[in-house]
Amino acid sequence: MKWFIVVVMTQQLNASSPETPLWIPYVHFENKESCQVYARNNQLMLFQRAIAQYKGEILPTMLSCVNQDILKQINEADISKVDKNEKDI
């Protein structure tokens, strides 16, 4: 099973944006341990890239290693929100 790093960004909740922003680098690992070692050894670089992705407006809170099933659930949740929002408009 593949593992991925997810960087969770900090954002104040408000009515217009209730979801938590994430940054997911395009790198995967064959097991949880190798993901955790890479994340631990490269935390500052991963945080810097996440900050740059959000143009310095949002700071990272934490990072975590998740398996491909969890990543798929995250993606599906985001897609369902977009569909719902478009229907609401």
C-alpha positions in Angstrom: 0.0 0.0 0.0 1.3 3.5 -0.8 1.7 6.2 1.8 1.6 10.0 1.3 2.5 13.1 3.3 -0.3 15.5 4.1 0.6 19.0 5.5 -2.3 20.5 7.5 -2.5 24.3 7.2 -3.8 26.6 9.9 -6.7 28.8 9.1 -9.2 30.7 11.1 -12.7 29.3 10.5 -15.2 31.5 8.9 -18.5 31.1 7.1 -17.0 31.4 3.6 -14.3 28.7 4.1 -15.1 26.1 6.8 -12.7 23.4 5.4 -9.1 22.9 6.5 -6.6 23.6 3.8 -4.1 20.9 3.0 -1.0 20.6 0.9 0.0 17.2 -0.4 3.4 16.9 -2.1 3.7 14.6 -5.1 5.8 11.9 -3.4 4.7 8.4 -2.2 6.3 5.7 0.0 5.9 2.0 0.1 5.3 1.8 3.8 4.4 4.0 6.8 7.9 3.9 8.4 9.7 5.3 5.3 7.1 8.0 5.0 7.5 9.0 8.6 11.3 9.0 8.4 11.2 11.2 5.3 8.6 13.6 6.9 10.6 13.9 10.1 13.9 14.5 8.2 12.4 17.0 5.8 9.8 18.8 7.9 11.2 22.3 7.5 11.5 21.9 3.7 7.9 20.5 3.5 6.6 23.3 5.6 8.4 25.9 3.4 6.9 24.5 0.3 3.5 24.4 1.8 3.8 28.1 2.9 4.9 29.0 -0.6 2.0 27.1 -2.2 -0.4 29.3 -0.1 1.7 32.4 -0.9 2.6 32.9 2.8 -1.0 33.6 3.8 -1.5 30.4 5.7 1.0 28.6 7.9 1.3 24.8 8.4 0.2 23.3 11.7 1.4 19.7 11.3 2.1 17.0 8.8 1.0 13.4 8.8 1.5 10.2 6.7 -1.7 8.7 5.4 -2.3 5.6 3.3 -3.8 5.7 -0.2 -7.3 4.8 1.1 -7.3 7.8 3.4 -6.0 10.1 0.6 -8.8 8.8 -1.6 -11.4 9.7 1.1 -9.9 13.2 1.4 -10.1 13.7 -2.4 -13.7 12.4 -2.5 -14.7 14.7 0.3 -13.3 17.7 -1.5 -15.1 16.7 -4.8 -18.5 16.2 -3.0 -18.1 19.7 -1.4 -17.5 21.3 -4.8 -20.5 19.6 -6.3 -22.7 20.7 -3.4 -21.4 24.2 -3.6 -22.2 24.5 -7.3 -25.7 23.2 -6.7 -26.2 25.7 -4.0 -25.2 28.6 -6.3 
